Amino acid sequence: MKITILSTSDVHGYFYPTDFSTIDDHHELGFLKAASLIRKVKADEGPNEIVLYIENGDIIEGSPMDSYAYNTRETTDYSQKIISLVNLLKPDAAVLGNHEFNYGLDYLGQVLKERNFPILGANISGESSSRIVDAPYKIIEEKGVKIGIVGLTTQFIPHWEDPTNIGGLHFASALDTLKGTVAQLRSQVDVLLAAYHGGFEADLITGQPTEKQTGENEGSAILREILEIDALVTGHQHRREAAIVNGIPVTQPGYRGSDVGKIVLELDEKKHVKRSTAQLIPVSGQQLAQDLQQVSEQWYDDTQKWLDQPVATITGDMRITDHMKARAQGHAYLDLVNHVQMEATGTEISGTALFNDDVRGFGKNVTCA
């Protein structure tokens, strides 16, 4: 008997294979490609194989398509199409990412309203939690095997988020919560999985800390201290990780639908895990899932038209040709960003960082994107 666990995480609204930098940009990424890949793996399922799919959070915020869905929420149904796309893949479970809360609980509840899958959040509590979380865990019984899935979200959300957006929700430590849930659940299931929208605070090989121990990421501690779980799905950090740590297979499938995480558990006759593997499968070369495309194509086209709307004309040149020089000596584009931030926030100082070399600045004609 084999159990395959597929996962997506941190799609951030990149449903189509583009970063939207230009109308004809193409990158090998996107949820519609991931959907085709997930379906291919499921189609190859043998008689002694169980295939599960988990959506691991951060899907409703991040791309121009997500922004357009939110901005037109009163006049279009595009925000509903986010969950329609996920519904078509019939996830066995999903968890919430930190960016799910960026638009507030009312919008989140609206987006999630028609879901056909459970959202798991063992470490999320509070009066409003029932609006967005269905259960702390789920037990699936298939082909004579009982599989438990525990859902967890990074506890650090209140440190970033506007309090009005989280409505008094409490986010407990994923590590502590999972310890308690495992103690309760382990004896009830044959196989126990954890799906965690959080990452690693230490190197997976050496165990050396890689960041301050704030509690934002607890994946390494989970792998070190909770050996009773059989697999761990992670996200949040946008890393491409697949490894076996302390005998536990773990994945983190990148960013924007670039990869699908795949964990395979082989069971013995007593339904114990005797062997496991972890890998990432790139979506490169996959076709767009046609039914998902039909649901979202008008939304995609309208987003591209929105992005092409002119908003300003530049006198001079604000294009960045030497990114290191711009960082070291300043640049007109960065000055503009600083002035906009100061005016919008009423502050007297703004310091803008040029995080990556994909930023091109502005030419003469400026559009929404």
Secondary structure, DSSP 8 states (H G I E B T S, - for coil): -EEEEEEE---TT--SS--SSSTT---S--HHHHHHHHHHHHHT--TTEEEEEEE-S--SSSSHHHHHHHHTTTT-SHHHHHHHHHHTT--SEE---GGGGTT-HHHHHHHHTT-SS-BB-TTEESTTHHHH--BSEEEEEETTEEEEEEEEE-TTHHHHS-HHHHTT-EE--HHHHHHHHHHHHGGG-SEEEEEEE---SB-TTT--B-S--SSS--HHHHHHH-TT-SEEE--SS--EEEEEETTEEEEEE-STT-EEEEEEEEE-TTS-EEEEEEEEEE-TT----HHHHHHHHHHHHHHHHHHT-EEEE-SS-EE-S-HHHHHHH--HHHHHHHHHHHHHHT-S--------TT--EE-SEEE--
